Amino acid sequence: MENNKEDKKYMRQAITLAKKAAARGDVPIGCVIVYEGKVIARGYNKRNADKMALAHAEILAIKKASKVIGDWRLEDCTMYVTLEPCQMCAGAIVQARIPKVVIGCMNPKAGCAGSIINLLDMKQFNHQVETVRGVMEEECSALMKEFFAWLRESKKN
């Protein structure tokens, strides 16, 4: 898949955020939201750090973007996220009316943007989301593999 330069530029920023999550002991997932060519919100997974199931990268970024825009509707924004969104995050993306999501790697065990189900493109909902998959997929996938290898190793000791 040929990715455009802009997608790679913003996915690199999401990867940097994912690395922050990993450094804090959280699953390495990073997210940026872009509006009018500018990053307006960033988020990275903080579930373990915050001891909160809702502290996913996408949820945190949506919350920040809504404050910047001054509305819950993020109709002119694009989200870049390193890992395919789960059911909660996919639902929040639909609810926030985000028109486009760019995904690094897919999540066959919990992904809800095409792996298990595609909540972003259900005609039954009043909003569907354009999805671009596989942007910097190898880098995003490697982050996940390295983190879980480290986690397994640390549990042995």
MOKA-V281958 format. One line per field, one symbol per residue. ss: DSSP state (A for helix, B for strand, O for the rest). phi: phi as a letter, one per 20 degrees, with the letter a starting at -180 (. if undefined). burial: b if it has 24 or more other C-alpha atoms within 12 Angstrom, else e. Layout:
ss=???
phi=???
burial=???
This chain:
ss=OOOOAAAAAAAAAAAAAAAAAAAOOOOOOBBBBBBOOBBBBBBBOOAAAAOOOOOOAAAAAAAAAAAAAOOOOOOOBBBBBBBOOOAAAAAAAAAOOOOBBBBBBOOOOOOOBOOOOBAAAOOOOOOOOBBBBOOOAAAAAAAAAAAAAAAAAAAAO
phi=.eeeffgfgffgfffgfffffffendgfccbcddclmcfdbcbbgcgffelbfeeegffffffffffffnbfedfddcddcfcgfffffffffffemfebcddfcecfebfccpfebdffceffeebddfcddnflgfffffgfffffffffffffe
burial=eeeeeebbebbbbbbbbbbbbbeebbbbbbbbbbbeeebbbbbbbbbeeeeeebbbbbbbbbbbbbeeeeeeebbbbbbbbbbbbbbbbbbbbbbbbbbbbbbbbbbeeebbbbeeebbbbeeeeebbbbbbbbbbbebbbebbeebeeeeeeeeee
